[in-house]
């Protein structure tokens, strides 16, 4: 089983998500839980379509990290 990173962003009406490893694969939802579920379905659908079209399935390669920055001097 492959694990693809998804980025979730809060919007004015809920949440949106995308996967940096899968161009064009996006989803929306009213809650974080909903958008994660929708994104899981979207990724499965996206990969099925790629396989059906004979396209290579990309390996997950994106990762996330947080960096700390010092507070701005005033």
DSSP file (Angstrom, degrees, kcal/mol; ACC not computed):
  #  RESIDUE AA STRUCTURE BP1 BP2  ACC     N-H-->O    O-->H-N    N-H-->O    O-->H-N    TCO  KAPPA ALPHA  PHI   PSI    X-CA   Y-CA   Z-CA
    1    1 A X              0   0    0      0, 0.0     2,-0.3     0, 0.0     0, 0.0   0.000 360.0 360.0 360.0 135.0    0.0    0.0    0.0
    2    2 A X        -     0   0    0     57,-0.0     2,-0.5     2,-0.0    57,-0.0  -0.726 360.0-147.5 -98.4 148.5    1.3    3.5   -0.9
    3    3 A X        -     0   0    0     -2,-0.3     2,-0.4    57,-0.1    57,-0.0  -0.973  12.1-164.0-117.4 121.1    0.8    6.6    1.2
    4    4 A X        -     0   0    0     -2,-0.5     2,-0.2    56,-0.1    59,-0.1  -0.877  21.8-120.5-105.4 135.0    0.5    9.9   -0.6
    5    5 A X        -     0   0    0     -2,-0.4    16,-0.4    57,-0.2     2,-0.4  -0.498  28.8-164.6 -67.9 136.2    0.9   13.2    1.2
    6    6 A X        -     0   0    0     -2,-0.2     2,-0.5    13,-0.2    13,-0.2  -0.969  10.9-144.6-122.1 145.5   -2.1   15.4    1.1
    7    7 A X  E     -A   18   0A   0     11,-3.1    11,-1.6    -2,-0.4     2,-0.5  -0.935  15.3-160.9-108.0 126.1   -2.2   19.1    1.9
    8    8 A X  E     -A   17   0A   0     -2,-0.5     2,-0.4     9,-0.2     9,-0.2  -0.917   8.4-175.6-112.4 131.3   -5.4   20.4    3.6
    9    9 A X  E     -A   16   0A   0      7,-3.0     7,-2.6    -2,-0.5     2,-0.3  -0.981  24.4-125.5-127.6 137.4   -6.3   24.0    3.6
   10   10 A X  E     -A   15   0A   0     -2,-0.4     5,-0.3     5,-0.2     2,-0.2  -0.627  32.7-172.5 -78.7 138.0   -9.2   25.7    5.4
   11   11 A X  E >   -A   14   0A   0      3,-3.1     3,-0.5    -2,-0.3    -1,-0.0  -0.611  41.7 -91.3-119.5-179.2  -11.4   27.8    3.0
   12   12 A X  T 3  S+     0   0    0      1,-0.2     3,-0.1    -2,-0.2    -2,-0.0   0.719 126.3  30.8 -66.4 -20.9  -14.2   30.2    3.5
   13   13 A X  T 3  S-     0   0    0     16,-0.1     2,-0.3     1,-0.0    -1,-0.2   0.293 131.9 -60.3-122.6   9.0  -16.7   27.4    3.1
   14   14 A X  E <  S-A   11   0A   0     -3,-0.5    -3,-3.1    14,-0.0     2,-0.3  -0.925  79.6 -36.8 153.9-125.7  -14.9   24.3    4.5
   15   15 A X  E     -AB  10  29A   0     14,-3.1    14,-2.2    -2,-0.3     2,-0.3  -0.969  36.5-163.3-139.1 150.9  -11.7   22.6    3.5
   16   16 A X  E     -AB   9  28A   0     -7,-2.6    -7,-3.0    -2,-0.3     2,-0.3  -0.937  11.5-170.6-129.2 157.5   -9.8   21.7    0.3
   17   17 A X  E     +AB   8  27A   0     10,-2.4    10,-1.9    -2,-0.3     2,-0.3  -0.986   8.2 175.3-146.8 153.8   -7.0   19.2   -0.3
   18   18 A X  E     -AB   7  26A   0    -11,-1.6   -11,-3.1    -2,-0.3     2,-0.5  -0.969  26.8-126.2-150.5 163.8   -4.6   18.2   -2.9
   19   19 A X    >   -     0   0    0      6,-1.3     3,-1.5     3,-0.5     6,-0.3  -0.968   7.9-153.2-115.2 120.1   -1.7   15.8   -3.3
   20   20 A X  T 3  S+     0   0    0     -2,-0.5     3,-0.2   -15,-0.3    -1,-0.1   0.743  97.5  56.4 -61.8 -21.1    1.6   17.3   -4.5
   21   21 A X  T 3  S+     0   0    0    -16,-0.4     2,-0.5     1,-0.2    -1,-0.3   0.605 105.2  53.3 -84.3 -12.0    2.5   13.9   -6.0
   22   22 A X  S X  S-     0   0    0     -3,-1.5     3,-2.1     3,-0.2    -3,-0.5  -0.822  83.4-140.1-131.1  92.2   -0.6   13.6   -8.2
   23   23 A X  T 3  S+     0   0    0     -2,-0.5     3,-0.1     1,-0.3    -3,-0.1  -0.232  86.0  10.1 -53.4 129.4   -1.2   16.6  -10.5
   24   24 A X  T 3  S+     0   0    0      1,-0.2     2,-0.9    -5,-0.1    -1,-0.3   0.452  88.9 130.6  84.0   0.5   -4.8   17.6  -10.7
   25   25 A X    <   +     0   0    0     -3,-2.1    -6,-1.3    -6,-0.3     2,-0.3  -0.790  31.8 147.9 -93.5 108.0   -6.0   15.3   -7.8
   26   26 A X  E     -B   18   0A   0     -2,-0.9     2,-0.3    -8,-0.2    -8,-0.2  -0.883  23.1-177.1-137.1 163.3   -8.1   17.5   -5.5
   27   27 A X  E     -B   17   0A   0    -10,-1.9   -10,-2.4    -2,-0.3     2,-0.3  -0.980   9.0-152.9-155.9 161.6  -11.1   17.3   -3.2
   28   28 A X  E     +B   16   0A   0     -2,-0.3     2,-0.3   -12,-0.2   -12,-0.2  -0.923  16.0 167.0-133.8 161.5  -13.2   19.5   -1.0
   29   29 A X  E     -B   15   0A   0    -14,-2.2   -14,-3.1    -2,-0.3   -16,-0.1  -0.981  44.0-116.9-166.2 164.9  -15.3   18.9    2.1
   30   30 A X  S    S+     0   0    0     -2,-0.3     2,-0.3   -16,-0.2    -1,-0.1   0.672  99.9  25.8 -83.0 -17.7  -17.1   20.7    4.9
   31   31 A X  S  > S-     0   0    0    -16,-0.1     4,-2.5     1,-0.1     5,-0.2  -0.893  84.9-107.8-137.3 167.1  -14.8   19.3    7.6
   32   32 A X  H  > S+     0   0    0     -2,-0.3     4,-2.3     1,-0.2     5,-0.2   0.918 120.9  51.6 -61.4 -42.3  -11.3   18.0    7.9
   33   33 A X  H  > S+     0   0    0      1,-0.2     4,-2.2     2,-0.2    -1,-0.2   0.914 110.8  47.9 -61.6 -42.4  -12.7   14.4    8.2
   34   34 A X  H  > S+     0   0    0      1,-0.2     4,-2.9     2,-0.2     5,-0.2   0.924 111.8  48.2 -65.8 -44.1  -14.8   14.8    5.1
   35   35 A X  H  X S+     0   0    0     -4,-2.5     4,-2.3     1,-0.2    -1,-0.2   0.865 110.9  51.7 -68.1 -33.3  -12.1   16.3    3.0
   36   36 A X  H  X S+     0   0    0     -4,-2.3     4,-2.1    -5,-0.2    -1,-0.2   0.925 112.7  45.5 -65.3 -42.9   -9.7   13.5    4.1
   37   37 A X  H  X S+     0   0    0     -4,-2.2     4,-1.9     2,-0.2    -2,-0.2   0.922 114.2  48.5 -64.3 -44.3  -12.3   10.9    3.1
   38   38 A X  H  X S+     0   0    0     -4,-2.9     4,-2.5     1,-0.2    -1,-0.2   0.877 110.9  51.6 -63.2 -37.5  -13.0   12.6   -0.2
   39   39 A X  H  X S+     0   0    0     -4,-2.3     4,-2.7     2,-0.2    -1,-0.2   0.879 105.5  54.3 -69.7 -36.6   -9.3   12.8   -0.9
   40   40 A X  H  X S+     0   0    0     -4,-2.1     4,-2.0     2,-0.2    -1,-0.2   0.928 112.7  44.2 -60.4 -44.1   -8.8    9.1   -0.3
   41   41 A X  H  X S+     0   0    0     -4,-1.9     4,-2.5     2,-0.2    -2,-0.2   0.898 112.3  52.7 -65.7 -40.9  -11.5    8.4   -2.8
   42   42 A X  H  X S+     0   0    0     -4,-2.5     4,-2.8     2,-0.2    -2,-0.2   0.901 109.0  49.1 -63.7 -41.0  -10.1   11.0   -5.2
   43   43 A X  H  X S+     0   0    0     -4,-2.7     4,-2.8     2,-0.2     5,-0.2   0.933 111.4  48.9 -65.1 -45.0   -6.6    9.4   -5.1
   44   44 A X  H  X S+     0   0    0     -4,-2.0     4,-2.2    -5,-0.2    -2,-0.2   0.928 114.7  45.6 -59.2 -44.7   -8.0    5.9   -5.7
   45   45 A X  H  X S+     0   0    0     -4,-2.5     4,-2.3     2,-0.2    -2,-0.2   0.911 112.8  50.9 -63.8 -43.9  -10.1    7.2   -8.7
   46   46 A X  H  X S+     0   0    0     -4,-2.8     4,-2.2     1,-0.2    -2,-0.2   0.925 112.2  45.8 -60.6 -47.0   -7.1    9.2  -10.0
   47   47 A X  H  X S+     0   0    0     -4,-2.8     4,-2.5     2,-0.2    -1,-0.2   0.873 110.5  53.4 -67.4 -37.3   -4.8    6.2   -9.9
   48   48 A X  H  X S+     0   0    0     -4,-2.2     4,-2.6    -5,-0.2    -1,-0.2   0.919 110.0  48.7 -61.6 -42.9   -7.4    3.9  -11.4
   49   49 A X  H  X S+     0   0    0     -4,-2.3     4,-1.9     2,-0.2    -2,-0.2   0.904 110.5  50.0 -64.1 -41.9   -7.7    6.3  -14.3
   50   50 A X  H  <>S+     0   0    0     -4,-2.2     5,-2.7     2,-0.2     4,-0.2   0.930 112.3  47.6 -61.6 -44.9   -3.9    6.5  -14.8
   51   51 A X  H ><5S+     0   0    0     -4,-2.5     3,-1.4     1,-0.2    -2,-0.2   0.914 110.3  51.9 -63.0 -43.0   -3.7    2.7  -14.8
   52   52 A X  H 3<5S+     0   0    0     -4,-2.6    -1,-0.2     1,-0.3    -2,-0.2   0.846 110.1  49.8 -61.8 -34.0   -6.5    2.4  -17.3
   53   53 A X  T 3<5S-     0   0    0     -4,-1.9    -1,-0.3    -5,-0.2    -2,-0.2   0.402 117.2-113.6 -86.5   3.4   -4.8    4.9  -19.6
   54   54 A X  T < 5 +     0   0    0     -3,-1.4     2,-0.2     1,-0.2    -3,-0.2   0.671  67.1 146.9  75.4  16.0   -1.5    3.0  -19.4
   55   55 A X      < -     0   0    0     -5,-2.7    -1,-0.2    -6,-0.2     2,-0.1  -0.578  55.3-103.5 -83.9 148.1    0.2    5.9  -17.5
   56   56 A X        -     0   0    0     -2,-0.2     2,-0.6    -3,-0.1    -1,-0.1  -0.468  31.8-121.4 -69.9 141.8    2.9    5.0  -14.9
   57   57 A X        -     0   0    0     -2,-0.1     2,-0.1     1,-0.0    -1,-0.1  -0.742  30.9-125.7 -84.1 120.4    1.7    5.3  -11.3
   58   58 A X        -     0   0    0     -2,-0.6     2,-0.2   -37,-0.1   -37,-0.0  -0.393  16.9-123.3 -70.1 142.2    4.0    7.8   -9.6
   59   59 A X        -     0   0    0     -2,-0.1     2,-0.2     1,-0.1    -1,-0.1  -0.590  34.7-101.7 -76.2 142.6    5.7    6.8   -6.4
   60   60 A X        +     0   0    0     -2,-0.2    -1,-0.1     1,-0.2   -56,-0.1  -0.498  56.5 153.6 -63.1 130.8    5.0    9.0   -3.4
   61   61 A X        +     0   0    0     -2,-0.2     2,-0.3   -56,-0.1    -1,-0.2   0.455  34.7  98.1-138.1  -7.7    8.0   11.3   -3.0
   62   62 A X        +     0   0    0    -57,-0.1     2,-0.3     2,-0.0   -57,-0.2  -0.630  45.1 179.1 -87.8 143.6    6.8   14.4   -1.2
   63   63 A X        -     0   0    0     -2,-0.3     2,-0.3   -59,-0.1    -2,-0.0  -0.894  17.6-131.3-134.5 168.0    7.2   14.9    2.5
   64   64 A X        +     0   0    0     -2,-0.3     2,-0.3     2,-0.0    -2,-0.0  -0.878  23.0 169.4-122.4 155.5    6.3   17.6    4.9
   65   65 A X        -     0   0    0     -2,-0.3     2,-0.4     2,-0.0    -2,-0.0  -0.977  24.4-133.7-156.9 151.6    8.2   19.4    7.6
   66   66 A X        -     0   0    0     -2,-0.3     2,-0.4     2,-0.0    -2,-0.0  -0.867  17.1-159.7-106.2 145.4    7.8   22.5    9.8
   67   67 A X        -     0   0    0     -2,-0.4     2,-0.4     2,-0.0    -2,-0.0  -0.968  12.7-134.0-122.7 143.4   10.5   25.0   10.4
   68   68 A X        -     0   0    0     -2,-0.4     2,-0.4     0, 0.0    -2,-0.0  -0.771  18.5-167.2 -95.7 139.7   10.6   27.5   13.2
   69   69 A X        -     0   0    0     -2,-0.4     3,-0.1     3,-0.0    -2,-0.0  -0.958  27.1-107.7-123.2 145.5   11.4   31.1   12.6
   70   70 A X        -     0   0    0     -2,-0.4     3,-0.1     1,-0.1     0, 0.0  -0.327  44.7 -92.6 -69.0 153.6   12.3   33.6   15.3
   71   71 A X        -     0   0    0      1,-0.1     2,-0.2    -2,-0.0    -1,-0.1  -0.334  49.2 -99.3 -62.7 148.5    9.8   36.3   16.2
   72   72 A X        -     0   0    0     -3,-0.1     2,-0.1     1,-0.1    -1,-0.1  -0.497  36.1-119.6 -71.6 133.6   10.1   39.5   14.2
   73   73 A X              0   0    0     -2,-0.2    -1,-0.1     1,-0.1    -3,-0.0  -0.474 360.0 360.0 -70.4 143.6   11.9   42.3   16.1
   74   74 A X              0   0    0     -2,-0.1    -1,-0.1     0, 0.0    -2,-0.0   0.377 360.0 360.0-113.9 360.0    9.9   45.4   16.6
